[in-house]
Each structure stands twice: as structure tokens, then as C-alpha cells.
Amino acid sequence: MVLSEELDRLDELRRRGVLSDEEFARAKALLLGRNEAPLAAFGALRRSRSERWIAGVCGGIARATGTDAWVWRLLFALLFFCGGAGLGIYLLMWIFVPAE
């Protein structure tokens, strides 16, 4: 369901008296908070200067996701051997993700 449709449903429940104004405000905050989290993580993505082998892409992704960099290096290596996609994605991230 689209965010605007969910907000409309919440507003309709509030107008019918099923939700109080306080319950509506809490539900709306939860709904909006849930949708902002992925965007915040994307905005925080930076190439690492300390955890790097080539360009710091895997170190930056590891920092943003809370995992180890070796996991991302392994994933890019596996993608490289599956048609070369790993190399293409890595190069694009090297170009478009800013350094910290």
C-alpha cells in the first residue's frame, strides 16, 4: 500500500471516531518514521578512507549497514564471477558515492 493511501485510511479512522487524535498522531509518526529510515541510511553512505582495499566502497557499505567489510567484498567477488556484475556495480559506486 502506498504511503498516501495509508495516511488517508488513518485519517478516515480518526474522522469516524475509531482513533483518538493522540492515537492518530502516534500512528502517523510510526508510519512516517518507518518510511524515512531507508532514505537516511542512503544519505549516510560514504566511501571509507580507513577500511579500504581499492576505493573504500565495501568499507563504506559495511559502516552504513553495521556489518563487516569482508562480507561485502565477498559479495562483490561472487557477483564479479557471475557475469561481471560485481565489477560494474563497484565501479558505479566508486564514481557516485562520495568519500567521507
C-alpha positions in Angstrom: 0.0 0.0 0.0 1.2 3.5 -0.9 2.1 5.9 2.0 -0.6 8.4 0.9 -3.3 5.7 1.0 -2.2 4.5 4.4 -2.4 8.1 5.7 -5.8 8.5 4.2 -7.0 5.4 5.9 -5.7 6.6 9.2 -7.4 10.0 8.7 -10.7 8.3 7.9 -10.5 6.2 11.1 -9.9 9.4 13.1 -12.8 11.1 11.4 -15.1 8.2 12.2 -14.0 8.3 15.9 -12.3 4.9 15.9 -8.9 6.6 16.6 -8.4 9.5 19.0 -6.3 12.4 18.0 -3.4 11.1 20.1 -3.7 7.6 18.6 -3.8 9.2 15.1 -0.6 11.2 15.8 1.2 8.2 17.1 0.2 6.0 14.2 1.1 8.7 11.7 4.6 9.2 13.4 5.2 5.5 13.2 4.2 5.3 9.6 6.3 8.3 8.6 9.3 7.1 10.7 9.2 3.7 9.0 9.4 5.2 5.6 12.2 7.7 6.3 14.7 5.2 7.7 15.9 3.8 4.3 16.5 7.3 3.0 18.5 8.3 6.0 20.8 5.2 5.6 21.2 6.0 1.9 22.2 9.6 2.7 24.8 8.4 5.2 26.6 6.2 2.7 30.2 7.3 2.2 33.3 5.5 0.9 35.6 4.7 3.7 39.1 6.1 3.9 40.3 3.8 6.7 38.6 0.5 5.7 39.6 0.2 2.1 41.4 -2.1 -0.3 40.8 -0.3 -3.6 38.3 2.6 -3.2 36.6 2.1 0.1 33.2 1.1 -1.3 32.9 -2.1 0.8 34.1 -0.4 3.9 31.5 2.4 3.5 28.7 0.0 2.9 29.8 -2.0 5.9 29.8 1.1 8.1 26.3 2.1 6.8 24.8 -1.4 7.3 26.6 -2.4 10.5 28.3 -5.4 9.0 31.9 -6.4 8.4 33.6 -5.2 5.2 34.7 -8.7 4.3 31.0 -9.7 3.8 30.6 -7.0 1.1 33.9 -7.8 -0.5 32.8 -11.5 -0.8 29.5 -10.4 -2.3 31.2 -8.2 -4.9 33.6 -11.0 -5.7 30.8 -13.5 -6.2 28.9 -11.0 -8.4 32.1 -10.5 -10.4 32.2 -14.2 -11.2 28.5 -14.2 -12.1 28.7 -12.3 -15.3 30.9 -9.4 -14.2 28.0 -7.5 -12.4 30.1 -7.0 -9.3 32.7 -5.0 -11.2 30.1 -2.8 -12.8 28.3 -2.1 -9.6 31.6 -1.5 -7.7 32.8 1.0 -10.4 29.5 2.9 -10.3 29.6 3.1 -6.6 33.2 4.3 -6.7 32.1 7.1 -9.1 28.8 8.2 -7.5 29.3 7.6 -3.7 31.2 10.4 -2.1 34.3 9.8 0.1 34.0 10.5 3.8 
